[in-house]
Amino acid sequence: MKTKPNPMCQNGFALKLCLIILMILSGIEAIAQEASPKDRHLLLSVFNSGTQLPGNFITLPIHPGVSAGIEFAHNRSTVNRWFQTAKLGMLYHQYSQTAVQLYSEGGYRRSVWRGLSAELRIGLGYLHSFTDVPIFKLNPEGTYRQVSKFGRPQFMAGGALGVGYTFRKAAHPWRLQLDYQFYVQTPFINEYVPLLPVNVVHVGGAIPLSVFKKHKAANN
């Protein structure tokens, strides 16, 4: 039995994804140049993920993850805010995979009442997965060899709904955030699961970057 070459390598799939990510990050950098420092926030969250269809908010067992990123504002309104994010995340799904995520989201946030807000985000990006169990393929000599441990380049696309509360009386108002995210990971396993649905619940916050600038100035 002859093992077929990986079509992703033949088609330059990884190279195409990297070019897409570079284009996204270039756009984000342009936004960052236009936005004032007080419109930028550091995003941090811990999350739990599950491979299920949309609507499953709590999945067990726990599959933990962490993410960090930057948020840039498109406009100056504090009531209706259009924004962009750039995020880096990592998740662990026992018996399935460890994945590294690099993605961007475009979003809209509406201030509801006394610091409460609701938002919608849509995003896409790059995901690199490492299988949690060894994978072997049969070679022409009739023996099995282990597939490379360097993982597989993949694509992720989805959206998120979130609610937040901004501590407006703080010297540097920061936001506590609860998000429900759904995305698809592809190509996962071409033979029978090309699209892997993933539900994620994030708990985290957004800290204005002006906090760190003022702290640095005070130390100087």
C-alpha positions as CSV (number, residue, x, y, z in Angstrom):
1,M,0.0,0.0,0.0
2,K,1.5,3.3,-1.1
3,T,1.1,6.4,1.0
4,K,-0.1,9.4,-1.0
5,P,1.8,12.7,-0.6
6,N,0.1,15.3,1.6
7,P,-2.0,17.5,-0.7
8,M,-1.6,20.4,1.7
9,C,2.1,20.4,1.1
10,Q,1.7,20.0,-2.7
11,N,-0.6,22.9,-3.0
12,G,1.4,25.2,-0.7
13,F,-1.5,25.4,1.7
14,A,0.7,26.5,4.6
15,L,2.3,29.2,2.5
16,K,-1.1,30.6,1.5
17,L,-2.4,30.6,5.1
18,C,0.8,32.5,6.2
19,L,0.3,35.1,3.4
20,I,-3.4,35.6,4.6
21,I,-2.2,36.1,8.2
22,L,0.4,38.6,7.1
23,M,-2.2,40.6,5.2
24,I,-4.5,40.6,8.3
25,L,-1.7,41.8,10.6
26,S,-0.7,44.5,8.1
27,G,-4.2,45.8,8.2
28,I,-4.2,45.8,11.9
29,E,-1.0,47.7,12.0
30,A,-2.5,50.4,9.8
31,I,-5.4,50.6,12.2
32,A,-3.1,50.9,15.2
33,Q,-1.3,53.9,13.6
34,E,-4.6,55.7,13.3
35,A,-6.1,54.8,16.7
36,S,-5.1,56.9,19.7
37,P,-3.4,55.1,22.7
38,K,-6.5,55.2,24.9
39,D,-8.4,53.2,22.2
40,R,-6.1,50.2,22.5
41,H,-6.7,47.5,25.0
42,L,-4.8,44.4,26.1
43,L,-7.1,41.4,25.9
44,L,-6.6,38.4,28.2
45,S,-8.8,35.3,28.8
46,V,-9.0,31.7,29.9
47,F,-11.4,29.4,28.2
48,N,-13.0,26.0,27.9
49,S,-13.6,24.4,24.4
50,G,-15.6,21.5,23.2
51,T,-16.0,19.9,19.7
52,Q,-19.8,20.3,19.4
53,L,-22.3,22.1,17.2
54,P,-23.4,25.7,18.2
55,G,-25.4,26.2,21.4
56,N,-23.5,24.0,23.8
57,F,-22.2,26.5,26.3
58,I,-20.8,24.2,28.9
59,T,-18.9,21.1,27.8
60,L,-17.3,18.4,29.9
61,P,-14.6,17.3,30.5
62,I,-12.8,20.6,30.6
63,H,-10.5,21.3,27.6
64,P,-8.5,24.4,28.8
65,G,-7.0,27.2,26.9
66,V,-5.6,30.8,27.2
67,S,-5.6,33.7,24.8
68,A,-4.0,37.2,24.7
69,G,-4.4,40.0,22.2
70,I,-4.8,43.6,21.3
71,E,-8.0,45.5,20.6
72,F,-8.0,48.6,18.3
73,A,-10.9,51.0,17.9
74,H,-12.2,52.1,14.5
75,N,-14.2,55.1,15.8
76,R,-14.3,57.4,18.9
77,S,-17.8,56.7,20.1
78,T,-18.1,55.1,23.5
79,V,-21.7,54.1,22.9
80,N,-21.4,52.4,19.5
81,R,-17.9,51.1,19.1
82,W,-16.5,49.4,16.0
83,F,-13.2,47.6,16.7
84,Q,-10.6,45.1,15.5
85,T,-8.7,42.5,17.4
86,A,-5.5,40.5,16.9
87,K,-5.3,37.4,19.1
88,L,-2.9,34.5,19.9
89,G,-4.3,31.5,21.7
90,M,-3.5,28.0,22.8
91,L,-5.8,25.1,23.7
92,Y,-5.4,21.5,24.9
93,H,-8.0,18.9,24.0
94,Q,-7.2,15.6,25.7
95,Y,-6.9,12.6,23.2
96,S,-7.3,15.0,20.3
97,Q,-5.0,17.9,19.9
98,T,-3.0,20.8,21.2
99,A,-3.6,23.8,19.0
100,V,-2.0,27.3,18.5
101,Q,-4.3,30.0,17.1
102,L,-3.4,33.3,15.4
103,Y,-6.5,35.2,14.3
104,S,-8.2,38.5,13.9
105,E,-11.8,39.7,14.5
106,G,-13.9,42.6,13.4
107,G,-16.6,43.6,16.0
108,Y,-19.3,45.9,17.1
109,R,-20.0,46.8,20.8
110,R,-23.0,48.6,22.1
111,S,-23.1,50.2,25.5
112,V,-26.3,49.1,27.2
113,W,-26.6,50.5,30.8
114,R,-24.2,51.8,33.4
115,G,-21.1,50.1,32.2
116,L,-22.8,47.0,30.7
117,S,-22.2,46.3,27.1
118,A,-23.0,43.6,24.4
119,E,-21.0,42.8,21.3
120,L,-20.7,40.7,18.2
121,R,-17.5,39.7,16.5
122,I,-16.6,37.8,13.3
123,G,-13.1,36.5,12.7
124,L,-10.8,34.2,10.7
125,G,-7.2,33.1,11.0
126,Y,-4.5,30.4,11.2
127,L,-4.5,27.4,13.5
128,H,-1.7,24.9,13.9
129,S,-2.6,21.6,15.5
130,F,-0.5,18.9,17.1
131,T,-2.2,15.6,17.6
132,D,-2.4,14.3,21.2
133,V,-1.9,10.7,20.1
134,P,0.8,9.2,17.8
135,I,-0.3,8.6,14.1
136,F,1.3,5.9,12.0
137,K,1.2,5.3,8.2
138,L,2.0,2.2,6.2
139,N,5.0,2.6,4.0
140,P,5.8,0.7,0.8
141,E,8.0,-1.8,2.7
142,G,4.9,-3.0,4.6
143,T,5.9,-1.4,7.9
144,Y,4.4,1.5,9.8
145,R,6.2,4.8,10.4
146,Q,5.1,7.6,12.7
147,V,3.9,10.7,11.0
148,S,5.8,14.0,11.7
149,K,5.3,15.6,15.1
150,F,5.5,19.1,13.8
151,G,1.7,19.3,13.4
152,R,-0.6,20.5,10.6
153,P,-1.4,24.0,9.3
154,Q,-5.1,24.7,9.3
155,F,-7.7,27.4,8.9
156,M,-10.3,28.7,11.4
157,A,-13.3,30.9,10.9
158,G,-16.3,31.8,13.1
159,G,-17.9,34.4,15.4
160,A,-18.5,35.3,19.0
161,L,-21.1,36.9,21.2
162,G,-20.0,38.7,24.3
163,V,-21.2,40.7,27.3
164,G,-19.0,43.0,29.4
165,Y,-18.9,45.3,32.3
166,T,-16.6,48.4,32.3
167,F,-15.4,49.7,35.7
168,R,-15.9,53.3,34.6
169,K,-14.8,54.9,38.0
170,A,-11.4,53.3,37.8
171,A,-8.4,55.5,37.0
172,H,-8.0,53.5,33.8
173,P,-11.4,52.0,33.1
174,W,-11.1,48.3,32.3
175,R,-13.7,45.7,31.2
176,L,-14.6,42.3,32.6
177,Q,-15.8,40.1,29.7
178,L,-17.7,36.9,29.1
179,D,-17.8,35.5,25.6
180,Y,-19.3,32.6,23.7
181,Q,-17.3,31.8,20.6
182,F,-18.0,29.3,17.8
183,Y,-15.6,28.4,15.0
184,V,-14.8,25.7,12.5
185,Q,-11.4,24.2,12.1
186,T,-10.5,22.8,8.6
187,P,-9.2,20.6,7.1
188,F,-9.3,18.4,10.2
189,I,-9.6,14.9,8.9
190,N,-10.4,14.9,5.2
191,E,-11.7,11.3,5.1
192,Y,-14.6,11.8,7.5
193,V,-14.4,15.1,9.5
194,P,-13.2,17.9,7.1
195,L,-14.9,20.6,9.3
196,L,-14.5,20.4,13.1
197,P,-17.0,22.5,15.0
198,V,-15.7,24.0,18.2
199,N,-17.6,25.8,21.0
200,V,-15.6,28.1,23.3
201,V,-16.6,30.0,26.5
202,H,-14.1,32.7,27.5
203,V,-13.8,34.6,30.8
204,G,-11.4,37.5,30.8
205,G,-10.9,41.2,30.6
206,A,-9.7,44.2,28.6
207,I,-7.1,46.5,30.1
208,P,-6.3,49.9,28.5
209,L,-2.6,50.1,27.4
210,S,-2.4,53.6,28.9
211,V,-2.0,51.8,32.3
212,F,1.4,50.5,31.3
213,K,2.5,53.7,29.7
214,K,1.7,55.8,32.8
215,H,3.4,53.1,35.0
216,K,6.5,53.3,32.9
217,A,6.5,57.1,33.0
218,A,6.2,57.1,36.8
219,N,9.2,54.8,37.1
220,N,11.3,57.1,34.9
